[in-house]
C-alpha cells in the first residue's frame, strides 16, 4: 500500500476501494472530515504517483463535479497474497506428482520461456548473449551482473535478488527454472555454485566454456 508515512492517503485509497464508481473531492472531504483543499493536495500526489485517475464528470443542478477512481496501480497497492497462494499450489503439485516430476516440470517451464526469448539471442556471440541475458534477468527483478575470473576465464552470472526466495527455500526444485532458462539462452552449460535459498549471499551461475 502507499507509504505508511502517509496515512491520510491510505484512507483516501480505502474509500475509493469501497466506492468503485468513484468519489468527488467534496465527498472525500466530508467522509474524512478534512478540508477540500487538503483533499485536493492529496489527490495531486496520488494522481501523480499513478494511484488514482479522473472518473466521470457528474452533472448536477450546479457546476459539474468530477469523480476520481482507483487505477490498477491503486488497486494493486493493497495487500495481496501471491506468495501464499503460490506456495499452496506448488505444495499441492509437488505432493501430487513427486519431487522428481516437479523438477522436470520446472525444467520444462524454463525451457518454454527460453523459446519465447531466443529470437533476442540468435546470431549473437557469447558476450552479447550474456548482456542480453542480464537485461532479461533485470527485467524479472534478479538484479544480475557478470563477474569474471581473470585466471580461469569462466564468467559467472551473479544475481543479488532471488525473486521467489521464500518459495525456493521450501521447494529447492524451483531453482531448476533459473538454471534451465540461463543455460538455454546462453546455449552453454552452467554450474549453480551458490544459492540464496540455501544460505548463500547471492545466487551464482558459473558459465562453463566447453
C-alpha positions as CSV (number, residue, x, y, z in Angstrom):
1,X,0.0,0.0,0.0
2,X,1.0,3.7,-0.1
3,X,3.9,4.6,2.2
4,X,2.9,4.2,5.8
5,X,4.1,7.8,6.5
6,X,1.0,9.0,4.6
7,X,-1.9,7.5,6.5
8,X,-4.4,10.1,5.1
9,X,-3.7,9.0,1.6
10,X,-4.2,5.4,2.7
11,X,-7.6,6.4,4.0
12,X,-8.5,8.0,0.7
13,X,-7.5,5.0,-1.3
14,X,-9.5,2.8,1.0
15,X,-12.6,5.0,0.5
16,X,-12.1,4.7,-3.3
17,X,-11.7,0.9,-3.0
18,X,-15.1,0.8,-1.3
19,X,-16.7,3.1,-3.9
20,X,-15.6,1.7,-7.2
21,X,-17.7,4.2,-9.1
22,X,-15.5,7.0,-7.7
23,X,-15.8,9.9,-5.3
24,X,-15.5,13.6,-5.7
25,X,-13.2,15.8,-3.7
26,X,-16.1,17.1,-1.7
27,X,-17.3,13.6,-0.9
28,X,-13.9,12.6,0.3
29,X,-13.6,15.8,2.4
30,X,-16.9,15.1,4.1
31,X,-16.1,11.4,4.7
32,X,-12.8,12.2,6.3
33,X,-13.8,15.5,7.9
34,X,-10.9,17.4,6.4
35,X,-10.8,20.5,4.2
36,X,-11.5,20.4,0.5
37,X,-8.0,21.9,-0.1
38,X,-6.4,19.2,1.8
39,X,-8.1,16.5,-0.3
40,X,-7.0,18.3,-3.4
41,X,-3.4,18.2,-2.3
42,X,-3.6,14.5,-1.6
43,X,-5.3,13.9,-4.9
44,X,-2.5,15.7,-6.7
45,X,0.1,13.4,-5.2
46,X,-2.0,10.2,-5.7
47,X,-2.7,11.0,-9.3
48,X,1.0,11.9,-9.9
49,X,2.0,8.6,-8.5
50,X,-0.5,6.7,-10.6
51,X,-2.8,5.5,-7.9
52,X,-5.9,7.4,-9.0
53,X,-7.3,9.0,-12.1
54,X,-10.2,11.2,-13.1
55,X,-13.5,9.4,-13.5
56,X,-16.8,10.5,-14.9
57,X,-18.0,14.1,-14.9
58,X,-21.3,14.1,-13.0
59,X,-23.8,16.8,-13.9
60,X,-25.7,18.3,-11.0
61,X,-28.0,21.2,-10.5
62,X,-24.9,23.4,-10.0
63,X,-21.5,23.0,-11.6
64,X,-20.3,19.6,-13.0
65,X,-18.5,17.5,-10.4
66,X,-15.6,15.3,-11.3
67,X,-15.2,12.0,-9.5
68,X,-11.9,10.1,-9.1
69,X,-11.4,6.4,-9.2
70,X,-8.6,3.9,-8.4
71,X,-6.2,2.9,-11.2
72,X,-4.9,-0.7,-11.5
73,X,-1.8,0.5,-9.6
74,X,-4.1,1.9,-6.9
75,X,-5.9,-1.4,-6.6
76,X,-2.6,-3.3,-6.5
77,X,-1.3,-1.1,-3.7
78,X,-3.5,-3.0,-1.3
79,X,-2.0,-6.2,0.3
80,X,-2.0,-9.3,-1.9
81,X,-1.3,-12.9,-1.0
82,X,0.5,-14.0,-4.2
83,X,3.3,-15.8,-2.3
84,X,0.8,-17.6,0.0
85,X,-1.3,-18.8,-2.9
86,X,1.8,-19.8,-5.0
87,X,3.0,-21.8,-2.0
88,X,-0.4,-23.5,-1.7
89,X,-0.4,-24.5,-5.4
90,X,3.2,-25.6,-5.5
91,X,3.0,-27.7,-2.4
92,X,-0.1,-29.4,-3.7
93,X,1.5,-30.1,-7.1
94,X,4.7,-31.4,-5.5
95,X,2.7,-33.8,-3.3
96,X,0.6,-34.9,-6.2
97,X,3.4,-35.7,-8.7
98,X,6.5,-36.1,-6.5
99,X,9.8,-34.2,-6.3
100,X,11.4,-35.5,-9.5
101,X,8.4,-34.9,-11.7
102,X,8.1,-31.4,-10.1
103,X,11.7,-30.6,-11.0
104,X,11.1,-31.8,-14.6
105,X,8.0,-29.6,-14.8
106,X,10.1,-26.6,-13.7
107,X,12.8,-27.5,-16.3
108,X,10.1,-27.6,-19.0
109,X,8.8,-24.3,-17.8
110,X,12.2,-22.7,-18.0
111,X,12.7,-24.2,-21.5
112,X,9.4,-23.0,-22.7
113,X,10.1,-19.4,-21.6
114,X,13.6,-19.5,-23.2
115,X,12.0,-20.4,-26.5
116,X,9.9,-17.2,-26.5
117,X,13.1,-15.2,-25.8
118,X,15.5,-16.9,-28.1
119,X,14.9,-14.5,-31.1
120,X,16.7,-11.9,-29.0
121,X,19.8,-14.1,-28.7
122,X,20.0,-15.8,-32.1
123,X,23.2,-14.9,-34.1
124,X,24.9,-13.4,-31.0
125,X,28.3,-14.3,-29.6
126,X,28.6,-15.4,-26.0
127,X,29.4,-12.0,-24.6
128,X,26.5,-10.5,-26.4
129,X,24.2,-13.2,-25.2
130,X,25.4,-12.6,-21.6
131,X,24.5,-8.9,-22.0
132,X,21.1,-9.8,-23.4
133,X,20.6,-12.3,-20.5
134,X,21.4,-9.7,-17.9
135,X,18.7,-7.4,-19.3
136,X,16.2,-10.2,-19.2
137,X,17.1,-11.1,-15.6
138,X,17.0,-7.5,-14.5
139,X,13.5,-7.1,-16.1
140,X,12.4,-10.0,-14.0
141,X,13.9,-8.5,-10.8
142,X,17.1,-10.6,-10.3
143,X,19.4,-7.6,-10.1
144,X,22.1,-9.5,-12.0
145,X,25.6,-8.7,-13.1
146,X,28.6,-10.5,-14.7
147,X,31.6,-11.5,-12.6
148,X,34.8,-12.6,-14.5
149,X,37.6,-14.7,-13.0
150,X,40.7,-13.4,-15.0
151,X,42.7,-16.6,-14.1
152,X,40.1,-19.2,-15.3
153,X,38.2,-17.2,-17.9
154,X,34.9,-18.6,-16.5
155,X,32.4,-15.8,-16.2
156,X,29.7,-16.0,-13.6
157,X,26.2,-14.6,-13.5
158,X,25.6,-13.2,-10.1
159,X,22.0,-12.4,-9.0
160,X,21.7,-10.3,-5.9
161,X,18.0,-10.8,-5.6
162,X,16.1,-14.1,-5.6
163,X,12.6,-13.2,-6.9
164,X,11.0,-16.2,-5.2
165,X,13.2,-16.6,-2.2
166,X,10.6,-17.8,0.3
167,X,9.3,-20.4,-2.3
168,X,12.8,-21.6,-3.2
169,X,13.6,-22.1,0.5
170,X,10.6,-24.5,0.7
171,X,10.9,-26.0,-2.8
172,X,14.6,-26.1,-3.9
173,X,13.4,-27.6,-7.2
174,X,12.3,-24.1,-8.2
175,X,16.0,-23.2,-8.9
176,X,15.8,-25.6,-11.9
177,X,13.7,-23.0,-13.7
178,X,16.6,-20.5,-13.4
179,X,19.3,-23.0,-14.4
180,X,17.3,-24.1,-17.5
181,X,16.5,-20.5,-18.5
182,X,20.1,-19.3,-18.2
183,X,21.6,-22.3,-19.9
184,X,19.1,-22.3,-22.7
185,X,19.5,-18.6,-23.5
186,X,23.3,-18.7,-23.4
187,X,23.5,-22.1,-25.2
188,X,26.1,-23.1,-22.5
189,X,26.3,-25.5,-19.6
190,X,26.2,-23.8,-16.2
191,X,27.2,-24.7,-12.7
192,X,24.9,-23.3,-9.9
193,X,27.7,-22.6,-7.4
194,X,25.9,-20.5,-4.8
195,X,22.2,-20.2,-3.9
196,X,20.5,-17.7,-1.7
197,X,17.7,-20.2,-0.8
198,X,20.4,-22.4,0.7
199,X,22.0,-19.6,2.7
200,X,24.3,-18.0,0.1
201,X,24.8,-14.3,0.0
202,X,23.9,-14.3,-3.7
203,X,22.9,-16.7,-6.5
204,X,25.9,-17.6,-8.7
205,X,25.7,-19.4,-12.1
206,X,29.2,-20.2,-13.5
207,X,29.2,-20.4,-17.3
208,X,31.2,-23.4,-18.4
209,X,33.2,-22.7,-21.6
210,X,33.3,-26.2,-23.0
